[in-house]
Amino acid sequence: MESPHPEPAEIVAGRLQLRPFLPRDVEGVYAACQDADIQRWTTVPAPYRRAHAEGYVRDNSLAGWEEGAGRSYAVTDATTGDLLGTIGLVEYDADEQIAEIGYWVSPGARGRGVATQATTAMARWCFGALGVARLQWAAEVGNEASRRVALRAGFTVEGVLRDRIRARDGSRADAWVGSLLPRDL
């Protein structure tokens, strides 16, 4: 059973700030989600329209979190406020103390450790504030960038689950799966 929704928080991790989305983030989300890799490896709609970005930002704003819709954070540069990506909980079950993490990084912010740093910060928040005992990660087999982030953040890749993910064309695809436990950090 899906459990109560987590409360939003602002997380500062070195050069990054993780926070609920603000209306000014719509343009950054819209621009990032035009990227072929984001469309290939995530569940964003394709083609990605401005209305999709507006809905995503609205649902993950402070109001969205308070209404129980929000689960994702804007990952921003702590100094400039520029949107670098997003990270959030794909699944969260407080009763079982299990959550699954998901993320993407804007093309211009890739290769700088943004996803790894954001993933580590989110993991610490999940373990501390939410009492999560197991943080899970899944990515379609072949998504090497997501796998590298998970490994650098300390996840143990536990194997492949057949037909775990629905592919963009509606078919099923195999997924790498892994976990991070509090003692792994």
N, C-alpha and C positions, 0 to 999 in steps of 0.2 A: 504494500500500500504506500502510495506517495505520502510523504509526511509534510508537516508545516514548512512553509517557505522560510529560508534564512533571512535574517535582517541584513540590510545593506550596511556596508562599512567603507571607510576610505582607508586604503592601504598604501603606505609610502614605503618603497623599497629602493633605497639608493637613488638612482636617477629616474626611477619610474614612480608613477602614481596610478593606482587602480581605484576607480571611482564609478558610481553610477553615471550613465550617459547624460549629457546635457544637449539641449537643442542645437547648439553650435557644432555638435559632432556629426550631424546628418551628412554634411558634405564629405567629410573624411570617410565615413562608412560607405557612402555611395561610391566614392572614387576607388576605395580599396577593393570593393566587391566587384569591380569591373575586371579585376585581375584573373587571368586564366587559371592560375594555380589555386586561388581561393575557390573559384567556381568548380574546379576539378575535384578538389579534395575535401570540401566541406558541403554542408547541406543548404547553402544559400541558393535562392532561386536563380535560374538562368533563363532568359536574360534578367539581370538585376536592375530594377527600376528605382527611381527616387522614392516612390511610395513604400518600397520595401525598407529602405534605409530609415525613412520617417517612422514606420511602424516598429522597427527594431529599436531605434533610439527611444521612442515613447515607452515601449514595453520594458526597457532596461534602465529607464530614468529612475530617479528617486520615487516618483509616484508609482511607476510600474513595480518597483520592488515592494512598496507598501501595499499594493493591491495583490501581490502574490504572483505577478507575471514575470518580474525581473529575475534573472539569474546570471547575467553577464555584466562584466565591468569593462569600461573603456580603459585601455592601457595607454597612458599618456606620458609624455616627457615631463618630469616633475618641475623643470625650469620653465619651459616654453608653453606647456599645456597642449602641444601638438599631439594629435591622435596617432598612435603607433600600431594599435591593434585592439583585439578584444580577447578576454579570457573569462570563462564562466563554468558553471556547473550544468552539464548536460542532463544529469540525473542527481537527485539528492534524496536520501532516505534517512531521516534522523533516527528512526526506530532501529534500523539495522546498522547505523553509523557508517554508511557507505555513500560515497559520492563519485561521480565521473566527471572528469575535467575535459574541456574543449577549448581550442584557441586558434586564432589566426593572426598574422602580422602583416601590416601593409608592406607592399613591395619595397618602398624606400627605406623601411626600417629593418629589413632582413639582414642577417649576417653580422649583427651587433650584439647578440645575446639577449635581445629583448624578450623573446618567447621563453627562454630558459629562466631568466630572472623573474618574469611575471609568474611562471608556473611554480617556481620555488616559493615566491611570496604567497600565492594563492594556496599552496599546500600547507604552509605554516598557519595561515588563517583558518583553513578547514580543520586542521588538527586541533588548534587552540580554541578558536571562537565557537566552532560548530561541534567539536567533540568527535569528528570523523575518525574512525579507526582504520579505514582502508579507502585510499583514493585511487580510482581506476582511470585508465586511459585506453582508448582504442583508436586505431587508424587503419584505413584500408591498406592492405598489403601493397607495397610500392610507394607509399608516402614516406619517403626517406627523411624528409625535413622534419616531419612530426616525430618520427622515431628518434632522430638525433636529439631533439629537444627533450623528449621523455627520458632518454638515457642520461643526458647531461644533468637533468633535474633529479636524478636518483631513482627513477622508476626501474623496476625489474620487468623485462619483457618475459611474459610467462608462456607465450605460445601464439598459435593461430587458431581463431575460431572460424569455422567454415560458415559462409553465408551470414556473417554477423551484421554487415552493413548493407543498407539499400543503396545501390549505385544510382547515379544520376538518371540513367536510362530505365530505371525501375527494376532492374535485375538485382540479384543479391551478390555481394562480394565478400571475400574472406578478409578478416581483419587481424592485425597484430593486437594483442591485448597485454596490458601490464598493470602493475600496481605499485603504489608507494605507501609505506606504513610509517607511522610517526618515528619509529626507531631507525628508519632509513635516512633521515635528515641529519 
